[in-house]
Amino acid sequence: MNKDWPLYEVFIRSKNGLSHKHVGSLHASDAAMALENARDVYTRRSEGVSIWVVKAVDILASDPGDSEFLFEPATDKIYRHPTFYDVPDEVKHM
């Protein structure tokens, strides 16, 4: 492995309809190699149906110090709260 290669973050979707979940990181020379290596490393037991690889430098993350500004609920818009709606039993994975 060449440590000068970019770091990629790997996300796997375990079943159709479910969200991709971060499973780890790896170094690769390019995105195609990262995808192949992610398949070999993170789906050895047929865990996934979809793989995403993203260069770590391309991920923009929020600062924990900004959490009040970013995540403070809008108290004047109660319809945005999930408890406002009734979800039918037939709806899966919500």
C-alpha positions as CSV (number, residue, x, y, z in Angstrom):
1,M,0.0,0.0,0.0
2,N,1.2,3.5,-0.9
3,K,0.6,6.0,2.0
4,D,0.6,8.8,-0.6
5,W,-2.6,7.4,-2.1
6,P,-5.7,9.3,-1.2
7,L,-7.9,8.1,1.7
8,Y,-11.4,6.9,0.7
9,E,-14.4,6.5,3.0
10,V,-16.5,3.4,2.3
11,F,-20.3,3.2,2.6
12,I,-22.3,-0.1,2.2
13,R,-26.0,-0.6,1.7
14,S,-26.9,-4.0,3.2
15,K,-30.3,-4.5,1.6
16,N,-32.3,-2.7,-1.0
17,G,-34.3,0.2,0.5
18,L,-31.9,0.7,3.5
19,S,-29.5,3.5,3.9
20,H,-25.8,3.3,3.1
21,K,-23.7,3.0,6.3
22,H,-20.1,4.0,6.8
23,V,-18.1,0.8,7.3
24,G,-14.5,2.1,7.2
25,S,-11.7,3.7,5.2
26,L,-9.0,2.6,2.8
27,H,-6.2,4.0,0.6
28,A,-6.3,3.6,-3.1
29,S,-4.7,5.1,-6.2
30,D,-8.1,6.0,-7.7
31,A,-11.8,5.6,-7.3
32,A,-12.0,2.4,-9.3
33,M,-9.4,0.7,-7.2
34,A,-11.1,2.0,-4.1
35,L,-14.4,0.4,-5.2
36,E,-12.7,-2.9,-5.9
37,N,-10.8,-2.9,-2.6
38,A,-13.9,-1.9,-0.7
39,R,-15.7,-4.9,-2.2
40,D,-12.9,-7.2,-1.3
41,V,-12.5,-5.9,2.3
42,Y,-16.0,-5.0,3.4
43,T,-18.3,-7.4,1.5
44,R,-16.5,-10.8,2.0
45,R,-19.7,-12.5,3.2
46,S,-22.2,-10.9,0.7
47,E,-23.2,-8.2,3.2
48,G,-23.9,-5.6,0.6
49,V,-26.0,-4.7,-2.5
50,S,-24.4,-1.3,-3.1
51,I,-21.0,0.3,-2.3
52,W,-20.1,4.0,-2.3
53,V,-16.5,5.2,-2.1
54,V,-15.8,8.9,-1.5
55,K,-12.5,10.7,-1.2
56,A,-12.2,11.8,2.4
57,V,-11.0,15.2,1.4
58,D,-14.2,15.7,-0.5
59,I,-16.4,15.3,2.6
60,L,-17.5,18.5,4.2
61,A,-18.5,18.0,7.8
62,S,-20.2,20.4,10.3
63,D,-18.3,21.7,13.3
64,P,-19.6,20.4,16.6
65,G,-19.5,24.0,17.9
66,D,-22.1,24.9,15.3
67,S,-24.6,22.3,16.5
68,E,-27.0,24.8,18.1
69,F,-27.3,26.8,14.9
70,L,-27.5,23.8,12.6
71,F,-29.7,21.5,14.6
72,E,-31.9,23.7,16.8
73,P,-35.5,22.6,15.9
74,A,-37.9,25.1,14.4
75,T,-40.4,25.4,17.1
76,D,-42.8,27.3,14.9
77,K,-43.1,24.4,12.4
78,I,-44.4,21.5,14.4
79,Y,-45.4,19.6,11.2
80,R,-41.7,18.9,10.6
81,H,-41.5,16.8,13.7
82,P,-42.0,13.0,13.0
83,T,-44.4,12.6,15.9
84,F,-46.9,14.8,14.0
85,Y,-47.7,12.0,11.5
86,D,-49.2,8.6,11.8
87,V,-47.1,6.0,10.0
88,P,-49.1,2.9,8.7
89,D,-47.9,-0.5,9.8
90,E,-47.3,-1.5,6.2
91,V,-44.4,1.1,5.9
92,K,-41.1,-0.6,6.4
93,H,-37.6,0.9,7.2
94,M,-38.8,4.4,8.1
